[in-house]
Amino acid sequence: MRILLFGCDGQVGWELQRALAPLGEVLAIGRAGRNGLVGDLADGEGIARTVRTVSPEVIVNAAAYTAVDRAESEPELAHAINGRAPGILAREAKATGAWLVHYSTDYVFDGSGEKPWVENDPTSPLNVYGASKLEGEAAIRESGCRHLIFRTSWVYARRGRNFIHTMLRLAQERETLKVVNDQIGAPTGADLIADVTAHAVRAVGSSTEALAGTYHLAARGETSWWAYARLVIDAARSLGAPLQASPETVLAVPSEEFPTSAARPRNSRLATAKLERTFGLALPLWESGVVRTVTEIVQCQANGIHQP
């Protein structure tokens, strides 16, 4: 199986290189490109040429414009990368019969209510980022290509910039932290997303279009950013990390205390029953992945290992 992976230098893309490797030949491309192949999704014609040159059986698009607040002032770029580029990849996939795997977000919903969102719930994004991701979803479906769209939320990893790294840095610098407690979701590890993707790609490799569609992919359970931060700090302190803050000094505050350019959904819960049923999976609790990742980060820091 020949797999073309876009966005290999991101959190999910980095893990996908590992998870997809046993399935066949993986050609991984970052934004800077590789050997004349274009990896920048803002270059629509370039990525189309890349697909034609590689002629993959599976295209995995882990690249995206993810600067949620900056997207409010750069809507054209956000829509080019998150909206139009997936449509171009879908067009190329349709032309060759390849599968397209793409990642979307809970931000396509308006965050109302308290029930976990299911795949066919009405979408109504609150910000440019969510609207651009929804445009990409629609373009893929309209193309008629064989596809898997995975909506996920609150992604973290050992590498890269994410909430865990931010909390650990702030906890080293300050005795008290303020974190919002009125946004609810499930922290989901990039490694989990990659492993589920590999499992699904293996399944569709021997299947017809029956498995194609949109799926919610998130760790089991739910939490607030405040409780999430408390677990991160508690796990790090138990490993001897030199932190000034403690779980008790993480203060819960409303979202209004941290105004942002882009509105955030309050309800980011994603129902994953369709994914688990279709692919025979049992997704892990969010706490287990977070604690494992904190452990890896703290151990690397203690051993002087740089985190990219």
N, C-alpha and C positions, 0 to 999 in steps of 0.2 A: 504494500500500500504506500503510495507517495502522498505525503501530507505537506502542504504549504502553510506555514504559520506566520501570520503578521503580528507585530507587537511583542516580539520575543524578549525585549528588554524591560517590559513592565512586570508588575507583581504576578499577575496570572500567567502572562506569556513565559516568564522565567520558569515557573512550575510546569507549564505545559511541555516544555522541552524535555523534561524528565519523564512526565507521565505518558507522553505520546511515543517516546523512543521505542518501546517494545512492539509497537504496532507496525513499524515499517520504516521507510526512509523519510526523515523529517527535515525539510529545508526551512530553517528559522531565520526570519528577516526582521530587523529593527527599523526604526524610523530613518536611520542613516543609509539603509540599503545594504546590498551585499553583491559583489561581483557584477555590478551593472544592473542588478535588479532593484526596483524601487519599492521602498517600504513605507513611505510617507503617504498616508491616506488622503492628504490634501491634494495630492497629484493623482487625479482620477485616471488620466490616460496612462500614467506610469504604472499604476498598480494593475490596470487591465493588461498591459504588455507583460508584466511579471507573471500573471496567471497564465497567459498564453504560452510564455516561454517555458515555464515549469510543467504545465499540463498535469496538475495534481488530480488525484482521485478525491481528496478531501481538502478544503480550504478552511482554516481556522483563523478567525479574525479576533485577536485579543488586543488590537490597537483601538484607541478611542481618545477623544478629547474629554478629559475628566476634571478640568478646573471649573468646578460648578459655579463659583462666584464670578470668575473672570468671563465666563460664557455670556453673562448679562451684557458685557461691553464688547464681546467678540462673537455676536450671534452668527455671522456669516461663516466664520472659521469653524465654529461648533457644528453647524449644520452641514458644512462640507465634509467634515471628518466623520461625524456620527450619523448623518442622514443620507447624504448622496453617495459616499464611498461604499457603504454596505450594499446599496443598490447596484453599483458597478460590479462589485464582487459577485453579487447574485446573478447578474446578467451573464457574466463569464461562466459561472457555475452551471447555469441553465444550458448554455451553448455546448458544454462538454459533458454534461451529465454528472458533474462532481457534486459532492455534498458540501454545503456551507454551514459551518458552526459559527455562531455569533453570540455576543454577550450584551445583555441589556440590563435594566435596572428597575428597582421599585419606584424610582422617580417618575415613571410613566403614569403613576396613580396620583391622586390629589391628597392622599394621606388622611382622609376622613375616616371616622368610625374607629372601631377597635377589633374588628374581625380580620383575620389574615386574608389577603387578597388572593383570589384564584385567577387562573390564566385568562378566563373570558370575562372578567369584571370590566366595566367601562373605564377607559383611561381618560385622564384629564391632568396633564402635568402642570406643576406650579411654576416652573422656571424654564429658561432656554435650554439648559442641559437636558432636562427630562423631555422637552419637546423634540430636541434633536435626536435623542435615542429612539423615541417613538416613530419619528420619520424613517429612521433606519430599519426598524422592525417592519413597517408597512411596505417599504421598498422591497425587502426580501420576500415577503409573502406575495406581493403583486407580481414578482418576477416568475413565479411558478417553479423555481428551482427546489431541489431537495434540500431541506434545511433543518437545523436545530437551533432555536433561539433560547438561550438560558438567561432568564432574569435573576439577578442576584442582588445582594445588599451588604453594606457595611464591610467591604472587603479589606482584609489585612494580610500581612505576610511578614516573614522574618526580615526581608529586605525591602527597601523602598520607604517612601514617606507614608505613614498611616497613623491611625489613632493610637495604637499601642506605643509606637516610638515617641509620639508627641507626649503622651502621658508620662512615660518613663523619663523623658528629658525634663519636663516641667516638675516632676516629683523630685528630681535631683536639685532643682534650682529654688523651689519654694516649699514652705511648710504647709500652705493651704492652697487648695485648688477649687475652682468653681466649675461644675459640669452640668449641662442641662439634663433634666430628668423627665421631660414631657415628650420625648421622641422615642418610640419603641420599635425595636427590630431585632435582628439576630446577626451578630458578628460572624462572618463567614470567611474561612481561610482560603487563600489562593491555592493552597495545596489540595484542599477538598474539591474546589471547583475544577482543578486540573484532573484529579483522579476520576471524578464523575464524568468529565468530558471524555476521557480515554475509554471508560467503560461504555459510554453511549456510542462513541465512534466505532468501537469493536462490534457493538450490537447492530448498528445500521450497516456495517460493512457486509453483512450476510443477509440483509433484509431489503425489502422493497420500500416504497414511500410510506408504508403504514406507520412508521415511527416518527416521521417528520412532524414538526410543529413547535409550539412554544411551551417551555417548561419553567417552573420556578425552582431555583436551586439556592437553598440557604440552609445553614445549620439548624438543628432542631432547638426549639425553645424560643424564648424572647427575653429581652432586657431593655433597660434604658442606657443611654450613654453614661449616666452617673454610676449605675451599678456596674457597668462594664469597666469603668475607670477604677472603681474600688477593687474589683477582682484583679486587674492588672497590677495594681500597686501591692495588694496583699501577696500575690504570687511572687512578685519580685523581692519583696522584703523577706519572705520565707526562705529565699535563696541567698540572702545576705547582701543584696544590692544596696549600695549606699544612698538611700533616699531620705530626703528631709520630710516629705509628706507621708502620711499613713492613711489607711482606709477611712479612719475616723475624721480626718481633716479634709476629706473630699466633700464639698458642700453641694447640695442639690439646688439648682436654680432653674427658673423658667426660661424658655427659648428667647423671650423678649429681652433678657439681660445680655444676650449676645446677638445683636442685630447683624444680619448678613445681606449682601446684595441680592442673593437668590433665596427665595423662600424654601424652607425644608418641610417635607411631609412629616406629620406627627406620627402617623401609623405606617411603618415600613414592614409590617408583618407579611410574609409570603407563605401561602399554603403550598406544601411540597408533595401532597399525596399523589398527584398525577405523575410526577417524576419517579417517585418511589415505586408506585404500582407498575408503571410501564417498563422500567428497567430493573425491577427486582432489587431495590436498594433500601437500606435503613440508614438514614442520615444521622450523624452523631450530634450530641448536645453541643451547643456553642461553647460551653465552658471548657470542654476538654481540649479543643483546638487552641483556644486562647492561652490556657495555662502552658501547653506544650510550646507554643511560640514564644511566650515570655521567658520560659526556661532556656530556650535556645539563644535568645537575644542576650540574656543576662550572662550566660556561660561564655558567649563570644566576647562580650565586653570584659569579663574577668580575665580572659586569656589574651586580651589585646588584639582580637580579630576584628578587622574593619567590616562594618556592615554597609554594602553598596546602596 
